[in-house]
């Protein structure tokens, strides 16, 4: 703990102890605890550095007027302080532990009913229980029974905390298994960490007895208590070592069997969690295997389906039970669609009658079918000896169900007609089926049904009753199946015509979500087609699917849409559609200049940020894809447009637009200087950082000084990027108020400086030609900010600078005419390295600190002495 914090902490303790009330910022106490926890975990002793904390705790717990939040803080702080044996001994000598965790005291004071106090009591004990002495104190104080009662607290948050606490005690203090035995994954304990056998045995006995009784409570309908107990048991069995695990299973085995027999629907999934956790940890325990078989033979169809799905999700490799779970999950699909999915009679078929009856109820039917559909992709990938049918049959069943949902099921269908009526028009089933179909592309033999897949999906796109989400998922499925297709001979003229017509229709839909999905589809389709062409040139997917129909006119029309999302998607789709032409260096089409004109209009006039961002990204894609050097009309239009994009993008109000503009500027720098020995591309490439406003490691920008003297040609390339507007974009970004913009601009300016005027050469070593390359700075806005910085540097070095230049900068700062400055001189004088150090720190590195937190708490206390005076609390 630093000296300033140590000096302020006694005052903060006095504020908390004196007023006993909560603070204006109710997260201040949490942040204090976070800070104290960090000190403790780093090996620091809070009791040595902060003796005032013990006095604070003692004062707070004896103050009947203390706020429950402050009392809870005191409880948790006590537990944190007592987390080591040495500190525990000191606190116990001061009789603080008995005062703080005395349950009777809190009950008599009428404070135990407050959830804040109960959660503080649990969390304080949890923090303290890190060594044998704490466990002995816990057992001798008879805290186990109150903790068990809290497991069914009215507050779910408290009940969950009590659950975690019980698990912590059993798992943390369990004996370390002998070498070679599978046990809990935790740090090895030395001799000093081994608890006395009597204390741990007492805890295990109490908790085991509680588990046995509470699994099947006396009140037969009290499923809530059983539910909480099952959660605790699953948590324990998943991590327990052999002695504890065996003890628990032996204790609760009969109760688990009773619960399985009772067949409570609410407990089906928690029961499966317990059984599957036991399976994972104990291997082939006969009783557990028997329980699992019972769960996969429940008489209630809905519970049976959920149990089978839970088993399959856990990925067990028990062939017998996997086969049974698969058949159970396929049974509703078999009944609904009439497809032969099950073959011979099996355990699953024994439930056929009850499942049919459940499928006749609309709500049950939809719920069960959706569970089955969500598991079909995993089912098709099970081993052949487990699957009762060919994987392609499941694809056929899903397609039949999709037809059924849209009312297009053939009259000759052998499925259950009464049940099939329940799914007609069901958006929920349609979405689940489409998601399943999308993932079934990897199923063995799936491509045999690709013609039928395309037919069904196009019918869904044509259906006027399809809601926007169903249409979106239909497009996704169509794209996925297209991406795995290597032979488009199945596409008939009629199918191709239907797809073209439906796309034309949907791009003009009244619902913006539908238009957006359609435009996105066209863009993604272009990308899929290009990837297919790259893999097999003879396969022209675009021609096969759209018959040579150009989608560009549709996308151009979408640029005029009233919805900004649609405009943005149309711009992105156009970029993907034209990428192949750009890569080939094709000549301009008649419509491309019009598209560019419209995009520049959007960039300068659109009121929404999404389309403007998309415009800049469009030009990034174009510039990245074109093949320089080229004198084609396409390249000429591109370079003219880039100048305009840079000029408009740098002045945009949206920080993401400005960052994208800097990415475009970076591409221009790369092309101009990539051949120079001193040039090194920016380390963040052309990708946005994971979190634009996050802290940036100093490793993200390494300065590369070069001793090379190769400046030949650099001055002409520098003049080019100045003329293109690149340097202006970087300088304006440097003084931008948005940190991600300033950070990227600073990185690029450092890269430019190291290329055209390396620091190792010194100012006087630059060639005369390089020194003459200048950039015009406006006398207002960003230019004025840059001029201010340069003027300050000139003031510091006035004796070395030209007085005439100084007068020029003064005039510009006062809002006069623009001024030209040497680029190299500016790069050297802007203090880029110092600015980078500041920018790479989080913006809250000054305010987000323990010192700031303590100051805020002290400042907030001023409201008590100066009522009516507003105090702004900026706690991090």
C-alpha positions in Angstrom: 0.0 0.0 0.0 1.4 3.3 -1.0 2.0 6.1 1.5 -0.8 8.4 0.4 -3.4 5.7 0.7 -2.1 4.6 4.1 -2.5 8.2 5.3 -6.1 8.6 4.0 -7.4 5.2 5.2 -7.8 6.0 8.9 -10.0 9.0 7.9 -12.1 6.7 5.6 -12.5 4.2 8.5 -13.6 7.0 10.8 -16.2 8.1 8.2 -17.6 4.6 7.9 -17.5 3.9 11.7 -18.8 7.3 12.7 -21.8 7.8 10.5 -22.7 4.1 10.1 -24.6 5.1 7.0 -24.2 4.1 3.4 -22.3 6.2 0.9 -23.6 8.1 -2.1 -21.9 5.7 -4.4 -23.2 2.3 -3.2 -20.3 0.5 -5.1 -17.6 2.2 -3.0 -17.6 -0.5 -0.4 -17.3 -3.2 -3.0 -14.4 -1.4 -4.5 -12.7 -1.1 -1.1 -13.0 -4.8 -0.7 -11.7 -5.4 -4.2 -8.6 -3.3 -3.3 -8.1 -5.1 0.0 -8.5 -8.5 -1.7 -5.8 -7.5 -4.2 -3.4 -6.6 -1.5 -4.0 -9.8 0.3 -3.6 -12.0 -2.8 -0.3 -10.2 -3.5 1.0 -11.4 -0.1 0.5 -8.1 1.8 -0.7 -8.0 5.4 -3.7 -5.7 5.9 -3.5 -5.9 9.7 0.1 -4.7 9.6 -0.4 -1.9 7.2 -3.9 -0.9 8.3 -4.5 -1.5 12.0 -7.4 0.9 11.8 -9.5 -1.8 10.1 -9.9 -3.8 13.3 -11.2 -0.7 15.1 -13.5 0.0 12.3 -15.0 -3.5 12.4 -15.4 -3.5 16.2 -17.1 0.0 16.1 -19.5 -0.9 13.3 -20.7 -4.2 14.7 -21.6 -2.5 18.0 -23.3 0.5 16.4 -27.1 -0.4 16.3 -27.6 2.5 13.8 -25.1 1.1 11.3 -26.4 0.7 7.8 -26.9 -3.0 6.8 -24.6 -2.4 3.8 -21.8 -1.2 6.1 -22.4 -4.1 8.4 -22.2 -6.5 5.5 -19.0 -4.8 4.5 -17.6 -5.3 8.0 -18.5 -9.0 8.0 -16.8 -9.6 4.6 -13.8 -7.6 5.6 -13.4 -9.6 8.8 -13.4 -12.8 6.7 -10.8 -11.4 4.4 -8.5 -10.3 7.2 -8.8 -13.8 8.9 -7.9 -15.7 5.7 -4.4 -16.5 6.9 -3.6 -18.4 10.1 -1.3 -15.6 11.4 -4.0 -12.9 10.9 -6.7 -15.2 12.2 -4.8 -15.6 15.5 -4.4 -11.9 15.9 -8.1 -11.2 15.2 -9.2 -14.0 17.6 -7.1 -12.5 20.3 -9.0 -9.3 19.9 -12.3 -11.2 20.2 -13.4 -9.7 16.9 -14.5 -13.0 15.3 -17.0 -13.9 18.0 -18.4 -10.4 17.8 -18.8 -10.3 14.1 -20.1 -13.8 13.3 -22.3 -14.1 16.4 -25.6 -15.2 14.9 -27.6 -14.7 18.1 -26.4 -11.1 18.3 -27.7 -10.3 14.8 -31.0 -12.1 15.4 -31.7 -10.3 18.7 -30.8 -7.0 17.1 -33.5 -7.7 14.4 -30.9 -7.3 11.6 -30.7 -11.0 10.5 -33.8 -10.5 8.4 -31.9 -8.1 6.1 -30.5 -10.0 3.1 -27.5 -7.7 3.1 -26.4 -9.0 6.5 -27.1 -12.7 5.6 -25.0 -12.5 2.4 -22.2 -10.7 4.3 -22.2 -13.4 6.9 -21.9 -16.2 4.3 -19.2 -14.4 2.2 -17.2 -13.4 5.3 -17.1 -17.0 6.5 -16.2 -18.2 3.0 -13.3 -15.8 2.7 -12.0 -16.9 6.2 -12.3 -20.7 5.6 -8.9 -21.1 4.0 -7.0 -22.9 6.8 -7.7 -25.5 9.5 -8.0 -23.1 12.4 -10.8 -21.3 10.6 -12.6 -24.7 10.1 -12.2 -25.5 13.8 -13.8 -22.1 14.6 -16.6 -22.7 12.2 -17.4 -26.2 13.7 -17.0 -25.1 17.3 -19.3 -22.1 16.7 -22.0 -24.5 15.4 -22.4 -22.5 12.2 -23.1 -25.6 10.0 -26.9 -25.8 10.8 -27.6 -22.1 10.1 -25.7 -22.4 6.8 -27.7 -25.4 5.8 -30.9 -23.5 6.6 -29.7 -20.6 4.4 -29.5 -23.0 1.4 -33.3 -22.7 1.1 -33.4 -18.9 1.8 -36.2 -16.9 0.3 -33.5 -14.9 -1.6 -32.2 -17.0 -4.4 -29.0 -15.1 -4.3 -28.4 -16.0 -0.7 -29.4 -19.6 -1.3 -26.9 -19.9 -4.1 -24.2 -18.4 -2.0 -24.9 -20.8 0.8 -24.8 -23.6 -1.7 -21.4 -22.5 -2.9 -20.2 -22.2 0.6 -21.1 -25.7 1.6 -19.4 -27.0 -1.5 -16.3 -25.0 -0.7 -16.0 -26.5 2.8 -16.3 -30.1 1.6 -14.0 -29.7 -1.4 -11.4 -27.4 -0.1 -10.7 -29.4 3.1 -11.1 -32.9 1.7 -7.9 -35.0 2.2 -5.5 -34.9 -0.7 -5.8 -38.3 -2.5 -2.8 -40.6 -2.7 -0.5 -40.2 -5.7 -2.0 -41.6 -8.9 -5.6 -41.3 -7.6 -8.1 -39.1 -9.4 -9.2 -36.3 -7.1 -10.3 -32.8 -7.0 -8.2 -30.3 -9.0 -6.6 -28.0 -6.5 -3.3 -27.0 -5.1 -1.5 -29.5 -2.9 -1.7 -28.7 0.7 1.3 -28.9 3.0 1.1 -30.5 6.5 0.0 -27.2 7.9 -3.0 -27.1 5.7 -4.4 -30.5 6.7 -7.5 -30.0 9.0 -8.1 -32.1 12.1 -9.9 -35.2 11.2 -12.6 -34.6 13.8 -13.6 -31.2 12.3 -13.8 -32.3 8.7 -15.6 -35.5 9.7 -18.2 -33.5 11.6 -18.8 -31.3 8.6 -19.1 -34.2 6.2 -21.5 -36.0 8.6 -23.7 -33.0 9.0 -23.9 -32.1 5.3 -24.3 -35.8 4.3 -27.2 -36.1 6.7 -28.8 -32.9 5.4 -28.5 -34.1 1.8 -30.1 -37.4 2.6 -33.1 -35.8 4.4 -33.6 -32.8 2.1 -33.5 -34.7 -1.1 -36.9 -36.2 -0.3 -38.4 -33.7 2.2 -41.2 -34.7 4.5 -43.5 -32.2 2.7 -43.8 -34.3 -0.5 -44.5 -31.3 -2.7 -41.5 -29.3 -1.5 -39.6 -29.6 -4.8 -37.8 -26.3 -4.2 -35.8 -27.8 -1.3 -35.0 -30.9 -3.4 -34.0 -28.7 -6.3 -31.4 -26.7 -4.2 -30.1 -30.0 -2.7 -29.7 -31.5 -6.2 -27.7 -28.4 -7.3 -25.4 -28.8 -4.4 -25.0 -32.5 -4.9 -24.2 -32.0 -8.6 -21.5 -29.4 -7.7 -20.0 -31.8 -5.2 -19.9 -34.9 -7.3 -18.4 -33.1 -10.3 -15.3 -32.2 -8.2 -15.1 -34.6 -5.2 -12.2 -37.0 -4.8 -12.8 -40.7 -4.4 -13.3 -40.9 -0.6 -15.8 -38.0 -0.4 -17.5 -38.9 -3.6 -18.1 -42.5 -2.5 -19.3 -41.3 0.9 -21.8 -39.0 -0.7 -23.1 -41.6 -3.2 -23.5 -44.1 -0.4 -25.5 -41.6 1.7 -27.8 -40.3 -1.0 -28.2 -43.4 -3.2 -31.6 -44.4 -1.7 -33.0 -40.8 -1.8 -32.0 -40.5 -5.5 -33.8 -43.7 -6.4 -36.9 -42.4 -4.6 -36.7 -39.1 -6.5 -36.3 -40.9 -9.8 -39.3 -43.1 -9.0 -41.4 -40.1 -8.0 -40.9 -38.6 -11.4 -41.2 -34.9 -10.7 -41.0 -33.0 -14.0 -39.4 -30.0 -12.2 -36.5 -32.2 -11.0 -35.8 -34.1 -14.2 -32.9 -32.0 -15.4 -31.3 -31.4 -11.9 -31.5 -35.2 -11.4 -29.8 -35.8 -14.7 -27.1 -33.3 -13.7 -26.4 -35.3 -10.5 -26.5 -38.7 -12.2 -24.2 -37.5 -15.1 -21.8 -35.9 -12.7 -21.6 -39.1 -10.8 -21.1 -41.0 -14.0 -18.2 -38.7 -15.0 -16.5 -39.1 -11.6 -17.2 -42.6 -10.5 -17.0 -44.6 -13.8 -19.2 -47.7 -13.9 -21.0 -47.6 -10.5 -23.8 -50.1 -10.8 -26.3 -48.0 -8.8 -25.7 -44.9 -10.9 -25.9 -46.9 -14.1 -29.3 -48.2 -12.9 -30.5 -44.7 -12.1 -29.4 -43.5 -15.6 -31.4 -46.3 -17.2 -34.4 -45.4 -15.1 -34.2 -41.7 -16.2 -34.1 -42.8 -19.8 -37.3 -44.8 -19.3 -39.5 -42.3 -17.6 -43.2 -42.6 -18.4 -43.7 -38.9 -19.0 -42.8 -38.2 -22.7 -41.7 -34.5 -22.1 -39.4 -35.5 -19.2 -38.1 -38.5 -21.2 -37.1 -36.2 -24.1 -35.4 -33.7 -21.8 -33.5 -36.5 -20.0 -32.3 -37.9 -23.3 -31.2 -34.5 -24.5 -29.3 -33.8 -21.3 -27.5 -37.1 -21.7 -26.5 -36.4 -25.3 -25.3 -32.9 -24.4 -22.8 -34.2 -21.8 -21.1 -36.3 -24.6 -20.9 -39.6 -22.7 -19.6 -42.6 -24.7 -21.8 -45.2 -23.1 -23.0 -47.0 -26.2 -26.1 -48.6 -24.7 -27.4 -45.4 -23.1 -26.4 -43.3 -26.1 -28.3 -45.6 -28.4 -31.3 -45.3 -26.2 -31.1 -41.5 -26.0 -30.8 -41.2 -29.7 -33.9 -43.4 -30.3 -35.9 -41.4 -27.7 -35.0 -38.1 -29.5 -35.9 -39.5 -32.9 -39.2 -40.9 -31.8 -41.3 -37.7 -32.1 -39.8 -36.9 -35.5 -40.5 -40.5 -36.6 -44.2 -40.1 -35.5 -44.6 -36.6 -36.9 -43.1 -37.1 -40.3 -43.8 -40.8 -41.0 -40.1 -41.3 -41.9 -38.6 -44.7 -40.9 -36.1 -43.5 -38.3 -36.2 -46.2 -35.7 -36.3 -49.5 -37.5 -36.9 -52.4 -35.1 -38.9 -52.2 -31.9 -36.9 -50.8 -29.0 -37.2 -49.2 -25.6 -38.0 -45.9 -27.2 -40.9 -47.4 -29.1 -42.4 -48.6 -25.9 -43.3 -45.0 -25.3 -44.8 -44.5 -28.7 -48.4 -44.4 -27.5 -47.8 -41.8 -24.8 -45.6 -39.7 -27.1 -48.3 -39.7 -29.7 -50.8 -38.5 -27.1 -48.5 -35.7 -26.0 -47.9 -34.6 -29.6 -51.7 -34.1 -30.0 -51.4 -31.2 -27.5 -50.1 -28.1 -29.3 -47.9 -26.7 -26.6 -46.4 -30.1 -25.7 -45.9 -30.9 -29.4 -44.0 -27.7 -30.2 -41.8 -28.0 -27.1 -40.9 -31.7 -27.7 -40.2 -31.2 -31.4 -38.0 -28.2 -30.8 -35.9 -30.2 -28.3 -35.5 -33.0 -30.8 -34.6 -30.7 -33.6 -31.9 -28.9 -31.6 -30.2 -32.3 -31.1 -30.5 -33.7 -34.6 -27.0 -32.4 -35.8 -25.3 -34.2 -32.9 -27.4 -37.3 -33.5 -26.3 -37.6 -37.1 -22.6 -37.6 -36.0 -23.0 -40.5 -33.6 -21.3 -43.8 -34.6 -23.1 -45.9 -37.2 -23.6 -48.8 -34.7 -25.6 -46.3 -32.4 -27.7 -44.6 -35.0 -30.8 -46.6 -36.0 -31.0 -45.1 -39.5 -28.9 -43.4 -42.1 -28.0 -39.8 -41.3 -29.6 -38.6 -44.6 -32.9 -40.0 -43.3 -32.8 -37.4 -40.5 -32.2 -34.6 -43.1 -35.2 -35.9 -44.9 -37.3 -35.9 -41.7 -36.3 -32.3 -41.0 -37.3 -31.3 -44.5 -40.6 -33.1 -44.1 -41.3 -31.2 -40.9 -40.5 -27.9 -42.6 -43.0 -28.7 -45.3 -45.5 -29.6 -42.7 -45.0 -26.3 -40.9 -45.8 -24.4 -44.1 -48.8 -26.5 -44.8 -47.2 -28.1 -47.9 -47.0 -31.6 -46.5 -48.2 -34.1 -49.2 -51.5 -35.8 -48.5 -49.8 -39.2 -48.7 -47.7 -38.5 -45.6 -47.8 -41.4 -43.2 -47.2 -39.2 -40.1 -49.6 -38.4 -37.4 -52.1 -36.0 -39.1 -53.6 -34.8 -35.8 -50.2 -33.9 -34.4 -49.0 -32.4 -37.7 -51.7 -29.7 -37.5 -50.1 -28.4 -34.3 -46.9 -27.3 -36.1 -48.6 -25.6 -39.1 -47.5 -22.0 -39.1 -45.4 -22.4 -35.9 -42.6 -19.9 -36.1 -40.8 -21.5 -33.2 -40.7 -25.0 -34.9 -39.7 -23.4 -38.2 -36.8 -21.5 -36.7 -35.5 -24.7 -34.9 -35.9 -26.8 -38.0 -34.0 -24.2 -40.1 -31.2 -24.0 -37.6 -31.0 -27.8 -37.6 -31.0 -27.9 -41.4 -28.2 -25.3 -41.4 -25.9 -27.5 -39.2 -26.8 -30.7 -40.9 -24.7 -29.9 -44.0 -21.8 -31.8 -42.3 -23.9 -35.0 -41.8 -22.8 -38.0 -43.9 -24.8 -38.3 -47.0 -26.6 -35.0 -46.6 -25.6 -33.8 -50.1 -27.9 -36.4 -51.5 -30.9 -34.2 -50.5 -29.4 -30.9 -51.6 -32.0 -30.5 -54.5 -34.8 -30.9 -52.0 -33.2 -28.6 -49.5 -33.0 -25.8 -52.1 -36.6 -26.4 -53.2 -37.9 -26.2 -49.6 -35.8 -23.1 -48.7 -36.9 -21.2 -51.8 -40.5 -22.1 -51.0 -40.0 -20.6 -47.5 -38.6 -17.5 -49.0 -41.6 -17.2 -51.3 -44.1 -17.8 -48.5 -45.9 -14.6 -47.7 -46.6 -15.8 -44.2 -43.0 -16.3 -43.3 -41.9 -13.8 -40.6 -38.7 -11.9 -40.9 -36.7 -14.2 -38.6 -37.8 -17.3 -40.5 -36.7 -15.6 -43.7 -33.4 -14.7 -42.3 -32.7 -18.2 -41.1 -33.8 -19.5 -44.6 -31.2 -17.3 -46.2 -28.6 -18.6 -43.7 -29.4 -22.2 -44.5 -29.3 -21.5 -48.3 -25.9 -19.9 -48.0 -24.5 -22.8 -45.8 -25.8 -25.4 -48.3 -24.4 -23.4 -51.2 -21.0 -23.3 -49.5 -20.7 -27.1 -49.4 -22.0 -27.7 -52.9 -19.5 -28.7 -55.6 -22.0 -29.7 -58.3 -24.8 -27.4 -59.3 -26.2 -29.6 -62.0 -29.3 -30.2 -59.9 -30.3 -26.5 -60.2 -33.2 -26.4 -62.8 -34.2 -23.4 -64.8 -37.4 -23.2 -62.7 -35.5 -23.3 -59.4 -33.1 -20.6 -60.6 -36.0 -18.5 -61.9 -37.8 -18.9 -58.5 -34.8 -17.8 -56.5 -34.2 -14.7 -58.7 -37.8 -13.7 -58.5 -38.1 -14.1 -54.7 -34.9 -12.1 -54.2 -36.3 -9.3 -56.3 -39.5 -9.4 -54.4 -38.0 -9.5 -50.9 -35.6 -6.7 -51.6 -38.7 -4.5 -51.9 -40.5 -5.9 -48.9 -42.4 -3.6 -46.7 -40.5 -4.8 -43.6 -37.0 -3.4 -43.3 -35.8 -6.6 -41.5 -36.7 -8.6 -44.6 -34.9 -6.1 -46.9 -31.9 -6.1 -44.7 -31.7 -10.0 -44.7 -32.1 -10.1 -48.4 -29.4 -7.6 -49.1 -27.1 -9.3 -46.7 -27.8 -12.6 -48.4 -26.8 -11.2 -51.8 -23.5 -9.9 -50.4 -22.7 -13.2 -48.6 -23.7 -15.2 -51.7 -21.1 -13.2 -53.7 -18.5 -14.2 -51.1 -19.5 -17.8 -51.2 -19.4 -17.9 -55.0 -15.9 -16.4 -55.0 -14.6 -19.0 -52.5 -16.1 -21.8 -54.6 -14.5 -20.4 -57.7 -11.2 -20.3 -55.9 -11.5 -23.9 -55.0 -12.8 -25.1 -58.4 -12.7 -22.7 -61.4 -15.0 -24.8 -63.5 -17.9 -24.3 -60.9 -19.6 -21.0 -61.5 -22.0 -20.8 -58.5 -23.3 -17.4 -59.3 -24.3 -18.4 -62.8 -25.9 -21.7 -61.4 -27.9 -19.9 -58.7 -28.9 -16.7 -60.4 -28.5 -17.5 -64.1 -26.2 -14.5 -64.7 -28.8 -12.1 -63.2 -26.8 -9.1 -61.9 -27.6 -8.2 -58.3 -25.9 -4.8 -58.6 -29.1 -2.9 -59.7 -31.0 -4.3 -56.7 -28.3 -3.3 -54.3 -28.0 0.2 -55.9 -31.8 0.6 -55.3 -31.3 -0.4 -51.6 -28.8 2.5 -51.2 -31.9 4.8 -51.3 -33.7 2.9 -48.6 -35.1 4.9 -45.7 -33.7 2.5 -43.1 -30.1 3.0 -42.2 -29.4 -0.7 -41.6 -30.5 -1.5 -45.1 -28.4 1.2 -46.6 -25.3 -0.1 -44.7 -26.0 -3.7 -45.6 -26.4 -2.7 -49.3 -23.0 -0.9 -49.3 -21.3 -3.9 -47.7 -23.0 -6.3 -50.2 -21.9 -4.1 -53.1 -18.3 -4.3 -51.9 -18.5 -8.1 -51.8 -20.2 -8.3 -55.2 -17.6 -6.2 -56.9 -14.5 -7.6 -55.2 -13.9 -10.2 -57.9 -13.9 -7.5 -60.6 -11.5 -5.3 -58.6 -9.1 -8.2 -58.2 -9.2 -8.9 -61.9 -8.6 -5.2 -62.7 -11.7 -5.1 -64.9 -12.7 -1.9 -66.6 -15.4 0.3 -65.1 -19.0 -0.5 -65.8 -21.5 2.3 -66.5 -23.0 1.9 -63.1 -19.9 2.0 -61.0 -19.3 5.8 -61.2 -22.9 6.3 -60.2 -22.5 4.0 -57.2 -19.4 5.9 -56.1 -21.2 9.2 -56.5 -24.0 7.9 -54.3 -21.6 6.5 -51.7 -19.8 9.8 -51.4 -23.1 11.5 -51.0 -24.0 9.1 -48.1 -20.6 9.8 -46.5 -21.2 13.6 -46.5 -24.9 13.7 -45.9 -26.3 10.6 -44.2 -27.5 11.3 -40.7 -26.8 7.7 -39.5 -23.4 6.3 -38.6 -23.9 2.8 -39.9 -24.0 3.7 -43.6 -21.1 6.2 -43.3 -19.0 3.5 -41.7 -19.9 1.1 -44.5 -18.9 3.6 -47.1 -15.4 4.0 -45.8 -15.1 0.2 -45.5 -16.3 -0.1 -49.1 -13.3 2.0 -50.2 -11.0 0.0 -47.9 -12.1 -3.2 -49.6 -11.8 -1.6 -53.1 -8.3 -0.3 -52.4 -7.2 -3.6 -50.8 -8.5 -5.5 -53.8 -7.2 -3.4 -56.7 -4.0 -4.4 -58.5 -1.5 -1.4 -58.4 0.1 0.0 -60.4 -2.6 0.5 -62.9 -3.7 3.3 -65.2 -7.2 1.8 -65.7 -10.3 3.9 -65.4 -11.2 1.9 -62.3 -8.0 2.8 -60.5 -8.3 6.4 -61.6 -11.8 6.6 -60.1 -10.6 4.9 -57.0 -7.8 7.3 -56.3 -10.0 10.4 -57.0 -12.6 8.9 -54.6 -10.1 8.1 -51.9 -9.0 11.7 -51.6 -12.6 12.7 -51.0 -13.2 9.9 -48.5 -10.1 10.9 -46.5 -11.2 14.5 -46.5 -14.8 13.8 -45.4 -14.0 10.9 -43.1 -11.5 12.8 -41.0 -14.2 15.4 -40.2 -17.0 12.9 -39.4 -18.6 13.0 -36.0 -18.6 9.2 -35.6 -15.4 7.9 -34.1 -15.6 4.6 -35.9 -15.9 6.4 -39.2 -12.7 8.2 -38.3 -10.9 5.0 -37.3 -11.9 3.4 -40.6 -10.6 6.5 -42.4 -7.3 6.0 -40.7 -7.3 2.4 -41.9 -7.7 3.6 -45.4 -4.9 6.1 -44.9 -2.7 3.3 -43.6 -3.3 1.4 -46.8 -2.0 4.4 -48.7 1.1 4.6 -46.5 1.7 0.9 -47.0 1.6 1.2 -50.8 3.7 4.4 -50.8 6.5 3.2 -48.5 6.5 -0.6 -48.5 9.6 -0.7 -50.7 11.6 1.6 -48.3 14.0 -0.2 -45.9 13.0 2.0 -43.0 9.3 1.3 -43.3 7.6 -1.1 -40.9 3.9 -1.7 -41.0 1.9 -0.7 -38.0 1.7 -3.7 -35.6 -2.1 -3.5 -35.3 -2.4 -4.1 -39.1 -5.8 -3.1 -40.5 -7.9 -4.6 -37.7 -9.7 -2.8 -34.9 -8.4 -3.5 -31.4 -10.5 -5.9 -29.2 -11.7 -3.0 -27.2 -11.1 0.4 -28.6 -11.1 2.1 -25.3 -9.1 -0.5 -23.4 -5.6 -0.3 -22.0 -3.0 -0.9 -24.7 0.2 -2.7 -23.9 3.4 -0.9 -24.5 4.4 -3.9 -26.6 1.8 -2.9 -29.1 4.0 -0.1 -30.4 7.7 -0.5 -30.6 9.7 2.3 -31.9 12.0 1.2 -34.7 15.0 3.6 -35.1 17.1 2.9 -38.1 20.7 3.8 -38.9 20.1 3.3 -42.6 20.5 6.4 -44.6 18.3 5.4 -47.5 16.1 8.4 -48.1 16.3 8.2 -51.9 12.8 8.4 -53.3 11.2 8.9 -49.9 10.7 12.6 -50.5 8.7 12.0 -53.6 6.6 9.3 -51.9 6.0 11.7 -49.0 4.9 14.4 -51.4 2.4 11.9 -52.9 0.8 11.0 -49.5 0.6 14.7 -48.6 -1.2 15.4 -51.8 -3.5 12.5 -51.2 -4.5 14.0 -47.9 -3.0 11.2 -45.8 -0.8 13.4 -43.6 -3.7 15.8 -42.9 -5.9 12.8 -41.8 -3.2 11.6 -39.4 -2.6 15.0 -37.9 -6.3 15.7 -37.4 -6.6 12.3 -35.8 -3.8 12.9 -33.5 -5.7 15.7 -31.7 -9.0 14.0 -31.9 -11.1 13.8 -28.7 -11.8 10.1 -29.2 -8.9 8.0 -27.8 -9.1 5.1 -30.4 -8.7 7.7 -33.2 -5.8 9.5 -31.6 -4.1 6.3 -30.7 -4.2 4.9 -34.3 -3.2 8.2 -35.7 -0.2 8.5 -33.4 1.0 5.0 -34.3 0.9 5.8 -38.0 2.6 9.1 -37.5 5.4 7.4 -35.6 5.7 4.9 -38.4 5.9 7.7 -40.9 8.5 9.6 -38.9 10.7 6.5 -38.6 10.5 6.1 -42.4 11.1 9.6 -43.7 13.0 11.3 -40.9 14.5 8.7 -38.5 15.5 10.1 -35.1 18.9 8.5 -35.4 19.8 10.7 -38.3 19.1 14.0 -36.5 17.3 17.0 -37.8 20.3 18.3 -39.6 20.9 15.1 -41.5 17.7 15.2 -43.5 18.1 15.9 -47.1 17.2 19.4 -48.4 14.6 17.8 -50.7 12.9 16.0 -47.8 12.8 19.2 -45.7 10.9 21.0 -48.5 8.0 18.6 -48.4 5.3 20.6 -46.5 1.7 20.2 -45.4 -0.9 22.9 -45.2 -2.5 23.4 -41.8 -5.8 25.2 -41.5 -5.9 28.1 -39.1 -8.8 26.7 -37.2 -10.1 23.3 -35.8 -7.6 20.5 -35.8 -5.0 22.6 -37.7 -5.1 25.2 -34.9 -4.5 22.4 -32.3 -1.4 21.2 -34.2 -0.1 24.7 -34.6 -0.4 25.2 -30.8 1.7 22.2 -30.2 4.3 23.2 -32.7 4.4 26.8 -31.3 5.0 25.4 -27.8 8.0 23.4 -29.1 9.3 26.5 -30.9 9.0 28.5 -27.7 11.1 25.9 -26.0 13.7 26.1 -28.7 13.3 29.8 -29.7 17.0 30.5 -30.0 17.3 27.7 -32.7 14.3 28.7 -34.7 13.5 31.2 -37.4 11.6 34.2 -36.1 9.7 34.5 -39.4 8.4 31.0 -38.9 7.4 31.8 -35.3 5.3 34.8 -36.6 3.6 32.6 -39.1 2.5 30.1 -36.4 1.3 33.0 -34.2 -0.9 34.3 -37.0 -2.4 30.9 -37.7 -3.2 30.2 -34.0 -5.2 33.4 -33.9 -7.5 32.1 -36.5 -5.8 33.6 -39.5 -4.9 32.0 -42.8 -3.6 28.5 -43.2 0.1 27.9 -42.8 2.5 25.4 -44.4 4.9 23.4 -42.2 7.6 21.0 -43.0 6.3 17.5 -42.5 9.6 16.2 -41.1 9.8 19.2 -38.7 6.2 18.6 -37.5 6.8 14.9 -37.0 9.8 15.6 -34.9 8.2 18.4 -32.9 4.8 16.9 -32.0 6.1 14.8 -29.1 4.7 11.6 -30.6 6.5 9.3 -28.2 5.2 11.1 -25.1 1.7 11.3 -26.5 1.8 7.6 -27.3 2.7 6.8 -23.6 -0.4 8.7 -22.5 -2.7 7.2 -25.1 -1.7 3.7 -24.4 -2.9 4.1 -20.8 -6.6 3.7 -20.0 -8.4 7.0 -19.7 -9.1 6.2 -16.1 -5.6 5.5 -15.1 -5.7 8.7 -13.0 -9.1 8.3 -11.5 -9.5 4.5 -11.4 -7.3 4.0 -8.4 -7.5 3.3 -4.7 -6.3 6.8 -3.9 -9.2 8.3 -5.9 -11.6 5.9 -4.2 -10.5 7.0 -0.7 -10.6 10.7 -1.7 -14.1 10.2 -3.1 -15.4 8.6 0.1 -13.9 11.4 2.2 -15.3 14.0 -0.2 -18.8 12.4 0.0 -18.8 12.7 3.8 -18.7 16.5 3.3 -22.4 16.4 2.5 -23.1 15.7 6.2 -21.3 18.9 7.2 -22.4 21.0 4.3 -26.0 20.1 3.5 -27.4 21.5 0.3 -24.1 21.4 -1.4 -24.0 18.8 -4.2 -21.0 16.5 -4.1 -20.0 14.7 -7.3 -18.6 11.2 -6.7 -16.5 9.8 -9.5 -15.7 6.4 -7.9 -14.3 4.2 -10.6 
